[in-house]
C-alpha cells in the first residue's frame, strides 16, 4: 500500500515538474544545468539531502531529521521525502558520477547566476 501511495504522489508531482526547462539527460532541476545541480542540489529549503564534495564520486548526505532512505513516509524515524526530492536524488545518482571529478567554477559568482539565476 505504501509503495502504491508513493508512486501516486510521484505521478501527481510529475506534471508540475515537467514544465520546467529540461537540460542534460533530462535534468529537470536548476534549469537543466548539471554543474549547478551536482554542486548545490535542489534550490529549496528545507531539503532531505544535500551534495558533498567530491560531487562526482560521493553520494548525497541525508539531512538530519529526514528518513534515511528516499521514501515519502517514515514510521517514527524522521520526516518523509517529497516526490521532488526523491526524483532529484535518483537524478543526482544517475547524472553526477558521469563528471568523473569535481571542477571549479571559473566565472563570476558561484555558477548559480550565470547566465541567469537558477
DAFENRA-V124137 format. One record per residue. N is the residue number from 1. RES is the residue in three letters. SS is DSSP state (helix for helix, strand for strand, loop for the rest). PSI is psi in degrees with one decimal (* if undefined). D_LAST is the distance of its C-alpha to the last C-alpha in Angstrom with 2 decimals. Layout:
N_RES_SS_PSI_D_LAST + N_RES_SS_PSI_D_LAST
This chain:
1_UNK_loop_-41.0_36.54 + 2_UNK_helix_-37.4_33.45 + 3_UNK_helix_-41.5_32.12 + 4_UNK_helix_-42.1_32.70 + 5_UNK_helix_-40.0_30.85 + 6_UNK_helix_-46.7_27.85 + 7_UNK_helix_-34.0_27.72 + 8_UNK_helix_-45.0_28.20 + 9_UNK_helix_-41.0_25.25 + 10_UNK_helix_-42.1_22.99 + 11_UNK_helix_-37.1_24.44 + 12_UNK_helix_-33.0_23.79 + 13_UNK_helix_-26.8_20.14 + 14_UNK_helix_-44.7_19.54 + 15_UNK_helix_-36.3_19.82 + 16_UNK_helix_-31.0_17.03 + 17_UNK_helix_-33.7_14.68 + 18_UNK_helix_-16.0_16.10 + 19_UNK_loop_-7.1_15.00 + 20_UNK_loop_165.7_11.32 + 21_UNK_loop_129.1_10.58 + 22_UNK_loop_132.2_12.58 + 23_UNK_loop_-142.8_12.25 + 24_UNK_helix_126.1_14.64 + 25_UNK_helix_33.3_17.46 + 26_UNK_helix_17.7_16.07 + 27_UNK_loop_123.4_12.91 + 28_UNK_loop_-9.2_11.47 + 29_UNK_loop_157.1_8.57 + 30_UNK_helix_41.1_5.05 + 31_UNK_helix_31.4_5.94 + 32_UNK_helix_13.4_9.00 + 33_UNK_loop_106.3_8.27 + 34_UNK_helix_-30.7_11.17 + 35_UNK_helix_-49.8_11.15 + 36_UNK_helix_-42.5_8.07 + 37_UNK_helix_-45.4_9.29 + 38_UNK_helix_-29.8_12.79 + 39_UNK_helix_-38.1_12.45 + 40_UNK_helix_-12.9_10.60 + 41_UNK_loop_-152.4_11.14 + 42_UNK_loop_151.6_9.96 + 43_UNK_loop_66.6_7.88 + 44_UNK_loop_154.9_11.27 + 45_UNK_loop_143.3_14.55 + 46_UNK_loop_168.5_17.15 + 47_UNK_loop_150.1_16.51 + 48_UNK_loop_-23.3_19.33 + 49_UNK_strand_160.6_18.31 + 50_UNK_strand_146.4_16.48 + 51_UNK_loop_152.6_16.51 + 52_UNK_loop_146.1_19.23 + 53_UNK_loop_149.6_20.12 + 54_UNK_loop_116.8_21.25 + 55_UNK_loop_-26.0_18.18 + 56_UNK_loop_-26.9_19.98 + 57_UNK_loop_-9.1_23.26 + 58_UNK_loop_156.9_22.85 + 59_UNK_loop_152.6_22.22 + 60_UNK_loop_151.6_19.90 + 61_UNK_strand_146.8_21.78 + 62_UNK_strand_134.0_22.56 + 63_UNK_loop_131.4_21.97 + 64_UNK_loop_136.5_25.48 + 65_UNK_loop_-10.2_26.71 + 66_UNK_strand_161.4_25.09 + 67_UNK_loop_144.2_27.11 + 68_UNK_loop_-6.3_27.58 + 69_UNK_loop_155.3_26.77 + 70_UNK_loop_81.3_24.12 + 71_UNK_loop_150.2_26.27 + 72_UNK_loop_-22.3_25.88 + 73_UNK_loop_143.5_29.17 + 74_UNK_loop_111.1_30.76 + 75_UNK_loop_105.8_34.40 + 76_UNK_loop_24.2_34.87 + 77_UNK_loop_4.2_32.49 + 78_UNK_loop_-174.5_29.25 + 79_UNK_strand_138.1_26.50 + 80_UNK_loop_158.8_25.54 + 81_UNK_loop_147.9_22.15 + 82_UNK_loop_159.0_20.31 + 83_UNK_helix_-36.9_20.21 + 84_UNK_helix_-44.7_16.41 + 85_UNK_helix_-37.5_16.90 + 86_UNK_helix_-48.7_19.79 + 87_UNK_helix_-42.6_18.19 + 88_UNK_helix_-36.7_15.17 + 89_UNK_helix_-47.2_17.83 + 90_UNK_helix_-31.1_19.87 + 91_UNK_helix_-40.0_17.08 + 92_UNK_helix_-47.6_16.48 + 93_UNK_helix_-28.1_20.25 + 94_UNK_helix_-39.9_20.48 + 95_UNK_helix_-45.1_17.81 + 96_UNK_helix_-36.8_17.41 + 97_UNK_helix_-15.6_21.18 + 98_UNK_helix_-16.2_21.28 + 99_UNK_helix_-21.1_19.92 + 100_UNK_loop_-33.7_23.27 + 101_UNK_loop_156.4_22.17 + 102_UNK_loop_140.4_19.26 + 103_UNK_loop_168.5_18.52 + 104_UNK_loop_147.2_17.61 + 105_UNK_loop_127.7_14.82 + 106_UNK_loop_-0.3_17.00 + 107_UNK_loop_-167.4_14.97 + 108_UNK_loop_150.4_14.30 + 109_UNK_loop_-146.6_12.37 + 110_UNK_loop_9.2_11.02 + 111_UNK_loop_-19.3_8.75 + 112_UNK_loop_-8.6_5.37 + 113_UNK_loop_4.6_6.22 + 114_UNK_loop_128.9_8.11 + 115_UNK_loop_-4.4_8.84 + 116_UNK_loop_167.0_6.29 + 117_UNK_loop_125.4_3.79 + 118_UNK_loop_*_0.00
